[in-house]
Amino acid sequence: MTVALLILHGLIAVALLGAVTHQTVALWWPARSGAQTFIARFSARPPQRFTNAVILLYVVTFALGAWLYPPYRIDVRLVLEDMMLRAPTGAFEIKEHFAALGLGLLPAYAYYWRQPLEDFRWTRRLHAAYLAVSVWFGFITGHVLNNLRGLGT
């Protein structure tokens, strides 16, 4: 059951990565008409289309991570500490803080995306950038820790 939840957590995290990355790129590098580069096509979608998906996927990913946390704490973290792997353990602690701050940021994120598009442009950019960096950091950290010592192994 734990492994199935971990796989589901990872799959939903990939969807979150896609949504938050598309939104952030579209905000920071908006598509120009006639441009045919990879980034131009990547950012061609209106960034406001991703808002609800980012919020829903973030909450679901966070909830699954919280559900998986007790088995991680018992099965994985203790082993990593016994192996004196302090850097991965510390990275996971930072991941927890980034994720909690991102969860706290979601109400403001939702509020500023409900406003007219020209208002609060920088606020939306910074919120999306923080969420993108924290989600990417959490995803990479989770994969590294799973490769070192996965749940259920």
N, CA and C atoms as an extended XYZ file, in Angstrom:
459
Properties=species:S:1:pos:R:3:atomname:S:1:resname:S:1:resid:I:1 pbc="F F F"
N         0.824       -1.200        0.000 N   MET     1
C         0.000        0.000        0.000 CA  MET     1
C         0.864        1.259        0.000 C   MET     1
N         1.921        1.233        0.795 N   THR     2
C         2.803        2.395        0.879 CA  THR     2
C         3.482        2.664       -0.454 C   THR     2
N         3.934        1.619       -1.112 N   VAL     3
C         4.608        1.792       -2.406 CA  VAL     3
C         3.627        2.335       -3.442 C   VAL     3
N         2.395        1.852       -3.429 N   ALA     4
C         1.386        2.357       -4.368 CA  ALA     4
C         1.111        3.838       -4.119 C   ALA     4
N         1.016        4.225       -2.852 N   LEU     5
C         0.812        5.641       -2.531 CA  LEU     5
C         2.016        6.483       -2.934 C   LEU     5
N         3.211        5.930       -2.776 N   LEU     6
C         4.420        6.648       -3.182 CA  LEU     6
C         4.438        6.858       -4.694 C   LEU     6
N         4.047        5.851       -5.446 N   ILE     7
C         3.982        5.986       -6.910 CA  ILE     7
C         2.924        7.017       -7.298 C   ILE     7
N         1.760        6.965       -6.660 N   LEU     8
C         0.716        7.951       -6.931 CA  LEU     8
C         1.195        9.362       -6.585 C   LEU     8
N         1.876        9.491       -5.454 N   HIS     9
C         2.452       10.778       -5.031 CA  HIS     9
C         3.410       11.301       -6.104 C   HIS     9
N         4.241       10.434       -6.636 N   GLY    10
C         5.183       10.833       -7.676 CA  GLY    10
C         4.501       11.224       -8.973 C   GLY    10
N         3.480       10.483       -9.368 N   LEU    11
C         2.763       10.797      -10.609 CA  LEU    11
C         2.028       12.132      -10.514 C   LEU    11
N         1.397       12.372       -9.383 N   ILE    12
C         0.709       13.654       -9.214 CA  ILE    12
C         1.725       14.786       -9.142 C   ILE    12
N         2.883       14.517       -8.538 N   ALA    13
C         3.942       15.529       -8.494 CA  ALA    13
C         4.436       15.874       -9.898 C   ALA    13
N         4.498       14.899      -10.793 N   VAL    14
C         4.902       15.172      -12.182 CA  VAL    14
C         3.878       16.091      -12.854 C   VAL    14
N         2.598       15.839      -12.633 N   ALA    15
C         1.566       16.719      -13.192 CA  ALA    15
C         1.696       18.128      -12.619 C   ALA    15
N         1.968       18.224      -11.327 N   LEU    16
C         2.182       19.528      -10.697 CA  LEU    16
C         3.398       20.224      -11.290 C   LEU    16
N         4.472       19.473      -11.498 N   LEU    17
C         5.668       20.049      -12.134 CA  LEU    17
C         5.330       20.647      -13.492 C   LEU    17
N         4.571       19.916      -14.282 N   GLY    18
C         4.200       20.417      -15.603 CA  GLY    18
C         3.379       21.686      -15.523 C   GLY    18
N         2.377       21.700      -14.660 N   ALA    19
C         1.499       22.873      -14.559 CA  ALA    19
C         2.250       24.094      -14.050 C   ALA    19
N         3.007       23.926      -12.981 N   VAL    20
C         3.685       25.088      -12.394 CA  VAL    20
C         4.836       25.562      -13.279 C   VAL    20
N         5.487       24.652      -13.992 N   THR    21
C         6.564       25.051      -14.899 CA  THR    21
C         6.003       25.796      -16.100 C   THR    21
N         4.937       25.289      -16.687 N   HIS    22
C         4.302       25.990      -17.813 CA  HIS    22
C         3.857       27.390      -17.393 C   HIS    22
N         3.227       27.489      -16.231 N   GLN    23
C         2.745       28.791      -15.781 CA  GLN    23
C         3.899       29.759      -15.541 C   GLN    23
N         4.949       29.288      -14.903 N   THR    24
C         6.083       30.158      -14.602 CA  THR    24
C         6.782       30.620      -15.873 C   THR    24
N         7.006       29.718      -16.802 N   VAL    25
C         7.648       30.100      -18.070 CA  VAL    25
C         6.762       31.077      -18.836 C   VAL    25
N         5.450       30.839      -18.851 N   ALA    26
C         4.543       31.746      -19.560 CA  ALA    26
C         4.516       33.128      -18.919 C   ALA    26
N         4.740       33.201      -17.613 N   LEU    27
C         4.763       34.499      -16.935 CA  LEU    27
C         6.064       35.254      -17.172 C   LEU    27
N         7.179       34.547      -17.089 N   TRP    28
C         8.479       35.209      -17.183 CA  TRP    28
C         8.932       35.420      -18.621 C   TRP    28
N         8.524       34.546      -19.536 N   TRP    29
C         8.897       34.660      -20.946 CA  TRP    29
C         7.642       34.524      -21.806 C   TRP    29
N         6.780       35.540      -21.802 N   PRO    30
C         5.541       35.417      -22.574 CA  PRO    30
C         5.819       35.237      -24.061 C   PRO    30
N         4.952       34.488      -24.706 N   ALA    31
C         5.111       34.202      -26.136 CA  ALA    31
C         4.877       35.463      -26.955 C   ALA    31
N         5.711       35.646      -27.940 N   ARG    32
C         5.548       36.761      -28.874 CA  ARG    32
C         4.963       36.207      -30.169 C   ARG    32
N         4.187       37.014      -30.817 N   SER    33
C         3.563       36.537      -32.056 CA  SER    33
C         4.623       36.266      -33.115 C   SER    33
N         4.475       35.162      -33.785 N   GLY    34
C         5.389       34.794      -34.852 CA  GLY    34
C         6.631       34.051      -34.404 C   GLY    34
N         6.919       34.024      -33.113 N   ALA    35
C         8.111       33.324      -32.629 CA  ALA    35
C         7.863       31.821      -32.678 C   ALA    35
N         8.834       31.069      -33.161 N   GLN    36
C         8.673       29.626      -33.304 CA  GLN    36
C         9.714       28.840      -32.519 C   GLN    36
N        10.298       29.438      -31.506 N   THR    37
C        11.280       28.720      -30.706 CA  THR    37
C        10.564       27.770      -29.750 C   THR    37
N        11.332       26.890      -29.140 N   PHE    38
C        10.774       25.944      -28.179 CA  PHE    38
C        10.122       26.684      -27.016 C   PHE    38
N        10.818       27.687      -26.473 N   ILE    39
C        10.283       28.443      -25.339 CA  ILE    39
C         9.007       29.175      -25.747 C   ILE    39
N         8.974       29.717      -26.954 N   ALA    40
C         7.771       30.425      -27.407 CA  ALA    40
C         6.575       29.477      -27.470 C   ALA    40
N         6.780       28.288      -27.964 N   ARG    41
C         5.680       27.314      -28.016 CA  ARG    41
C         5.336       26.804      -26.619 C   ARG    41
N         6.348       26.661      -25.777 N   PHE    42
C         6.146       26.180      -24.413 CA  PHE    42
C         5.317       27.177      -23.602 C   PHE    42
N         5.550       28.467      -23.826 N   SER    43
C         4.868       29.496      -23.042 CA  SER    43
C         3.663       30.088      -23.760 C   SER    43
N         3.195       29.452      -24.808 N   ALA    44
C         2.095       30.002      -25.603 CA  ALA    44
C         0.745       29.934      -24.889 C   ALA    44
N         0.603       29.117      -23.879 N   ARG    45
C        -0.661       29.001      -23.165 CA  ARG    45
C        -0.808       30.157      -22.185 C   ARG    45
N        -2.019       30.692      -22.038 N   PRO    46
C        -2.230       31.755      -21.050 CA  PRO    46
C        -1.951       31.228      -19.638 C   PRO    46
N        -1.133       31.918      -18.860 N   PRO    47
C        -0.737       31.390      -17.544 CA  PRO    47
C        -1.891       31.222      -16.567 C   PRO    47
N        -2.962       31.999      -16.713 N   GLN    48
C        -4.077       31.880      -15.772 CA  GLN    48
C        -4.801       30.542      -15.902 C   GLN    48
N        -4.620       29.853      -17.014 N   ARG    49
C        -5.266       28.544      -17.190 CA  ARG    49
C        -4.728       27.489      -16.226 C   ARG    49
N        -3.548       27.696      -15.694 N   PHE    50
C        -2.917       26.693      -14.846 CA  PHE    50
C        -3.207       26.890      -13.358 C   PHE    50
N        -3.831       27.994      -12.986 N   THR    51
C        -3.984       28.340      -11.573 CA  THR    51
C        -4.727       27.270      -10.782 C   THR    51
N        -5.910       26.903      -11.218 N   ASN    52
C        -6.693       25.909      -10.468 CA  ASN    52
C        -5.996       24.555      -10.434 C   ASN    52
N        -5.357       24.182      -11.534 N   ALA    53
C        -4.633       22.907      -11.564 CA  ALA    53
C        -3.480       22.924      -10.573 C   ALA    53
N        -2.740       24.030      -10.517 N   VAL    54
C        -1.616       24.127       -9.581 CA  VAL    54
C        -2.118       24.009       -8.148 C   VAL    54
N        -3.187       24.713       -7.826 N   ILE    55
C        -3.713       24.671       -6.457 CA  ILE    55
C        -4.170       23.257       -6.096 C   ILE    55
N        -4.972       22.649       -6.951 N   LEU    56
C        -5.483       21.303       -6.667 CA  LEU    56
C        -4.353       20.281       -6.572 C   LEU    56
N        -3.459       20.291       -7.545 N   LEU    57
C        -2.360       19.320       -7.545 CA  LEU    57
C        -1.418       19.533       -6.367 C   LEU    57
N        -1.185       20.785       -5.985 N   TYR    58
C        -0.311       21.061       -4.842 CA  TYR    58
C        -0.919       20.495       -3.559 C   TYR    58
N        -2.200       20.751       -3.346 N   VAL    59
C        -2.861       20.267       -2.126 CA  VAL    59
C        -2.878       18.740       -2.091 C   VAL    59
N        -3.198       18.100       -3.213 N   VAL    60
C        -3.240       16.632       -3.255 CA  VAL    60
C        -1.841       16.053       -3.049 C   VAL    60
N        -0.839       16.631       -3.693 N   THR    61
C         0.538       16.153       -3.524 CA  THR    61
C         0.991       16.326       -2.083 C   THR    61
N         0.674       17.470       -1.486 N   PHE    62
C         1.036       17.726       -0.093 CA  PHE    62
C         0.347       16.724        0.834 C   PHE    62
N        -0.940       16.475        0.601 N   ALA    63
C        -1.687       15.540        1.451 CA  ALA    63
C        -1.121       14.123        1.346 C   ALA    63
N        -0.799       13.681        0.134 N   LEU    64
C        -0.197       12.350       -0.016 CA  LEU    64
C         1.174       12.295        0.650 C   LEU    64
N         1.945       13.373        0.529 N   GLY    65
C         3.241       13.425        1.202 CA  GLY    65
C         3.091       13.362        2.714 C   GLY    65
N         2.077       14.041        3.237 N   ALA    66
C         1.827       13.992        4.681 CA  ALA    66
C         1.409       12.587        5.115 C   ALA    66
N         0.650       11.898        4.269 N   TRP    67
C         0.232       10.524        4.573 CA  TRP    67
C         1.433        9.575        4.575 C   TRP    67
N         2.373        9.826        3.679 N   LEU    68
C         3.559        8.969        3.571 CA  LEU    68
C         4.648        9.332        4.577 C   LEU    68
N         4.521       10.450        5.252 N   TYR    69
C         5.587       10.920        6.126 CA  TYR    69
C         5.889        9.981        7.295 C   TYR    69
N         4.894        9.461        8.030 N   PRO    70
C         5.238        8.557        9.146 CA  PRO    70
C         6.033        7.320        8.720 C   PRO    70
N         5.646        6.610        7.639 N   PRO    71
C         6.492        5.482        7.227 CA  PRO    71
C         7.896        5.925        6.808 C   PRO    71
N         8.000        7.083        6.157 N   TYR    72
C         9.321        7.603        5.782 CA  TYR    72
C        10.151        7.839        7.036 C   TYR    72
N         9.538        8.458        8.025 N   ARG    73
C        10.237        8.809        9.261 CA  ARG    73
C        10.798        7.553        9.940 C   ARG    73
N        10.038        6.469        9.898 N   ILE    74
C        10.453        5.241       10.578 CA  ILE    74
C        11.368        4.387        9.705 C   ILE    74
N        10.991        4.183        8.449 N   ASP    75
C        11.698        3.222        7.593 CA  ASP    75
C        12.907        3.790        6.871 C   ASP    75
N        12.869        5.048        6.521 N   VAL    76
C        13.922        5.597        5.667 CA  VAL    76
C        14.848        6.529        6.433 C   VAL    76
N        14.291        7.478        7.120 N   ARG    77
C        15.132        8.492        7.750 CA  ARG    77
C        16.077        7.895        8.785 C   ARG    77
N        15.605        6.972        9.586 N   LEU    78
C        16.472        6.360       10.595 CA  LEU    78
C        17.646        5.635        9.947 C   LEU    78
N        17.393        4.960        8.839 N   VAL    79
C        18.465        4.258        8.124 CA  VAL    79
C        19.469        5.258        7.564 C   VAL    79
N        18.974        6.347        6.982 N   LEU    80
C        19.879        7.368        6.440 CA  LEU    80
C        20.730        7.996        7.537 C   LEU    80
N        20.141        8.213        8.695 N   GLU    81
C        20.911        8.766        9.811 CA  GLU    81
C        21.943        7.760       10.311 C   GLU    81
N        21.581        6.477       10.354 N   ASP    82
C        22.546        5.446       10.745 CA  ASP    82
C        23.700        5.358        9.756 C   ASP    82
N        23.417        5.641        8.478 N   MET    83
C        24.456        5.613        7.449 CA  MET    83
C        25.257        6.919        7.414 C   MET    83
N        24.943        7.839        8.328 N   MET    84
C        25.619        9.146        8.418 CA  MET    84
C        25.431        9.979        7.149 C   MET    84
N        24.298        9.833        6.492 N   LEU    85
C        23.989       10.621        5.296 CA  LEU    85
C        23.207       11.864        5.725 C   LEU    85
N        23.941       12.826        6.216 N   ARG    86
C        23.298       14.028        6.754 CA  ARG    86
C        22.782       14.957        5.659 C   ARG    86
N        23.478       15.041        4.539 N   ALA    87
C        23.054       15.958        3.467 CA  ALA    87
C        21.677       15.583        2.906 C   ALA    87
N        21.432       14.322        2.564 N   PRO    88
C        20.083       13.993        2.077 CA  PRO    88
C        19.003       14.194        3.141 C   PRO    88
N        19.327       13.881        4.381 N   THR    89
C        18.360       14.080        5.457 CA  THR    89
C        18.060       15.562        5.625 C   THR    89
N        19.098       16.385        5.579 N   GLY    90
C        18.908       17.832        5.677 CA  GLY    90
C        18.147       18.392        4.492 C   GLY    90
N        18.420       17.864        3.299 N   ALA    91
C        17.692       18.319        2.108 CA  ALA    91
C        16.205       18.012        2.248 C   ALA    91
N        15.883       16.855        2.843 N   PHE    92
C        14.472       16.538        3.032 CA  PHE    92
C        13.835       17.485        4.043 C   PHE    92
N        14.580       17.876        5.066 N   GLU    93
C        14.061       18.853        6.033 CA  GLU    93
C        13.755       20.176        5.338 C   GLU    93
N        14.653       20.606        4.458 N   ILE    94
C        14.431       21.845        3.709 CA  ILE    94
C        13.221       21.682        2.791 C   ILE    94
N        13.098       20.518        2.176 N   LYS    95
C        11.943       20.228        1.314 CA  LYS    95
C        10.646       20.384        2.100 C   LYS    95
N        10.614       19.883        3.317 N   GLU    96
C         9.423       20.005        4.153 CA  GLU    96
C         9.068       21.466        4.392 C   GLU    96
N        10.081       22.276        4.686 N   HIS    97
C         9.837       23.694        4.938 CA  HIS    97
C         9.342       24.409        3.682 C   HIS    97
N         9.985       24.145        2.540 N   PHE    98
C         9.537       24.744        1.281 CA  PHE    98
C         8.092       24.362        0.981 C   PHE    98
N         7.759       23.096        1.183 N   ALA    99
C         6.400       22.626        0.888 CA  ALA    99
C         5.379       23.280        1.819 C   ALA    99
N         5.711       23.390        3.095 N   ALA   100
C         4.788       24.017        4.044 CA  ALA   100
C         4.596       25.497        3.724 C   ALA   100
N         5.678       26.184        3.373 N   LEU   101
C         5.552       27.591        2.985 CA  LEU   101
C         4.718       27.732        1.710 C   LEU   101
N         4.904       26.822        0.768 N   GLY   102
C         4.100       26.849       -0.455 CA  GLY   102
C         2.626       26.634       -0.170 C   GLY   102
N         2.318       25.726        0.752 N   LEU   103
C         0.922       25.494        1.123 CA  LEU   103
C         0.327       26.753        1.747 C   LEU   103
N         1.107       27.417        2.589 N   GLY   104
C         0.642       28.670        3.182 CA  GLY   104
C         0.488       29.788        2.165 C   GLY   104
N         1.247       29.729        1.094 N   LEU   105
C         1.197       30.746        0.041 CA  LEU   105
C        -0.005       30.573       -0.888 C   LEU   105
N        -0.581       29.386       -0.943 N   LEU   106
C        -1.660       29.109       -1.905 CA  LEU   106
C        -2.871       30.041       -1.795 C   LEU   106
N        -3.342       30.419       -0.598 N   PRO   107
C        -4.475       31.361       -0.571 CA  PRO   107
C        -4.143       32.709       -1.225 C   PRO   107
N        -2.956       33.236       -0.969 N   ALA   108
C        -2.554       34.496       -1.612 CA  ALA   108
C        -2.379       34.288       -3.111 C   ALA   108
N        -1.802       33.172       -3.482 N   TYR   109
C        -1.630       32.822       -4.898 CA  TYR   109
C        -2.983       32.821       -5.600 C   TYR   109
N        -3.962       32.163       -5.003 N   ALA   110
C        -5.309       32.107       -5.589 CA  ALA   110
C        -5.929       33.500       -5.650 C   ALA   110
N        -5.758       34.283       -4.606 N   TYR   111
C        -6.333       35.630       -4.575 CA  TYR   111
C        -5.770       36.494       -5.697 C   TYR   111
N        -4.464       36.514       -5.859 N   TYR   112
C        -3.861       37.385       -6.865 CA  TYR   112
C        -4.133       36.913       -8.291 C   TYR   112
N        -4.430       35.648       -8.475 N   TRP   113
C        -4.797       35.185       -9.810 CA  TRP   113
C        -6.250       35.482      -10.132 C   TRP   113
N        -7.052       35.841       -9.146 N   ARG   114
C        -8.453       36.210       -9.396 CA  ARG   114
C        -8.570       37.679       -9.811 C   ARG   114
N        -7.512       38.455       -9.632 N   GLN   115
C        -7.503       39.877       -9.974 CA  GLN   115
C        -7.278       40.052      -11.477 C   GLN   115
N        -7.564       41.253      -12.018 N   PRO   116
C        -7.284       41.499      -13.447 CA  PRO   116
C        -5.819       41.226      -13.778 C   PRO   116
N        -5.576       40.781      -14.997 N   LEU   117
C        -4.248       40.301      -15.376 CA  LEU   117
C        -3.159       41.352      -15.295 C   LEU   117
N        -3.459       42.599      -15.553 N   GLU   118
C        -2.404       43.616      -15.517 CA  GLU   118
C        -2.053       44.028      -14.097 C   GLU   118
N        -2.980       43.874      -13.169 N   ASP   119
C        -2.695       44.204      -11.774 CA  ASP   119
C        -1.892       43.069      -11.144 C   ASP   119
N        -0.984       43.417      -10.280 N   PHE   120
C        -0.215       42.444       -9.498 CA  PHE   120
C         0.597       41.485      -10.361 C   PHE   120
N         1.100       41.962      -11.479 N   ARG   121
C         1.886       41.100      -12.375 CA  ARG   121
C         3.114       40.534      -11.656 C   ARG   121
N         3.846       41.388      -10.941 N   TRP   122
C         5.060       40.919      -10.262 CA  TRP   122
C         4.733       39.987       -9.104 C   TRP   122
N         3.635       40.251       -8.431 N   THR   123
C         3.234       39.363       -7.339 CA  THR   123
C         2.949       37.967       -7.874 C   THR   123
N         2.223       37.887       -8.979 N   ARG   124
C         1.941       36.585       -9.581 CA  ARG   124
C         3.225       35.912      -10.055 C   ARG   124
N         4.119       36.680      -10.647 N   ARG   125
C         5.387       36.108      -11.108 CA  ARG   125
C         6.185       35.526       -9.948 C   ARG   125
N         6.259       36.278       -8.856 N   LEU   126
C         7.046       35.804       -7.712 CA  LEU   126
C         6.394       34.600       -7.040 C   LEU   126
N         5.072       34.616       -6.923 N   HIS   127
C         4.388       33.448       -6.345 CA  HIS   127
C         4.623       32.205       -7.196 C   HIS   127
N         4.455       32.344       -8.506 N   ALA   128
C         4.654       31.198       -9.401 CA  ALA   128
C         6.105       30.730       -9.366 C   ALA   128
N         7.045       31.670       -9.319 N   ALA   129
C         8.462       31.296       -9.281 CA  ALA   129
C         8.790       30.551       -7.995 C   ALA   129
N         8.269       31.034       -6.856 N   TYR   130
C         8.529       30.323       -5.602 CA  TYR   130
C         7.955       28.912       -5.660 C   TYR   130
N         6.719       28.789       -6.118 N   LEU   131
C         6.116       27.459       -6.194 CA  LEU   131
C         6.896       26.556       -7.138 C   LEU   131
N         7.342       27.094       -8.271 N   ALA   132
C         8.102       26.276       -9.225 CA  ALA   132
C         9.415       25.803       -8.614 C   ALA   132
N        10.149       26.704       -7.985 N   VAL   133
C        11.436       26.323       -7.384 CA  VAL   133
C        11.221       25.311       -6.265 C   VAL   133
N        10.238       25.545       -5.415 N   SER   134
C        10.026       24.622       -4.296 CA  SER   134
C         9.526       23.261       -4.775 C   SER   134
N         8.678       23.239       -5.798 N   VAL   135
C         8.186       21.957       -6.318 CA  VAL   135
C         9.321       21.190       -6.988 C   VAL   135
N        10.135       21.869       -7.793 N   TRP   136
C        11.268       21.194       -8.430 CA  TRP   136
C        12.260       20.697       -7.380 C   TRP   136
N        12.552       21.509       -6.368 N   PHE   137
C        13.469       21.078       -5.314 CA  PHE   137
C        12.908       19.857       -4.586 C   PHE   137
N        11.626       19.904       -4.258 N   GLY   138
C        11.002       18.777       -3.572 CA  GLY   138
C        10.985       17.518       -4.411 C   GLY   138
N        10.720       17.662       -5.697 N   PHE   139
C        10.676       16.507       -6.588 CA  PHE   139
C        12.052       15.857       -6.703 C   PHE   139
N        13.067       16.661       -6.926 N   ILE   140
C        14.430       16.120       -7.061 CA  ILE   140
C        14.894       15.514       -5.745 C   ILE   140
N        14.636       16.194       -4.644 N   THR   141
C        15.029       15.666       -3.335 CA  THR   141
C        14.333       14.342       -3.049 C   THR   141
N        13.048       14.271       -3.329 N   GLY   142
C        12.314       13.025       -3.115 CA  GLY   142
C        12.864       11.880       -3.942 C   GLY   142
N        13.220       12.158       -5.186 N   HIS   143
C        13.784       11.104       -6.034 CA  HIS   143
C        15.154       10.657       -5.550 C   HIS   143
N        15.983       11.595       -5.136 N   VAL   144
C        17.307       11.220       -4.627 CA  VAL   144
C        17.160       10.354       -3.385 C   VAL   144
N        16.297       10.754       -2.468 N   LEU   145
C        16.106        9.958       -1.251 CA  LEU   145
C        15.507        8.596       -1.567 C   LEU   145
N        14.591        8.540       -2.505 N   ASN   146
C        14.020        7.251       -2.876 CA  ASN   146
C        15.080        6.350       -3.504 C   ASN   146
N        16.007        6.930       -4.250 N   ASN   147
C        17.093        6.133       -4.826 CA  ASN   147
C        18.067        5.660       -3.753 C   ASN   147
N        18.272        6.474       -2.718 N   LEU   148
C        19.169        6.062       -1.636 CA  LEU   148
C        18.553        4.957       -0.790 C   LEU   148
N        17.301        5.152       -0.435 N   ARG   149
C        16.610        4.169        0.408 CA  ARG   149
C        15.116        4.406        0.265 C   ARG   149
N        14.463        3.668       -0.603 N   GLY   150
C        13.049        3.876       -0.864 CA  GLY   150
C        12.156        3.277        0.199 C   GLY   150
N        10.935        3.764        0.258 N   LEU   151
C         9.940        3.189        1.162 CA  LEU   151
C         9.615        1.774        0.715 C   LEU   151
N         9.460        0.900        1.657 N   GLY   152
C         9.098       -0.472        1.349 CA  GLY   152
C        10.267       -1.359        0.952 C   GLY   152
N        11.512       -0.853        1.087 N   THR   153
C        12.673       -1.686        0.743 CA  THR   153
C        13.347       -2.194        1.990 C   THR   153
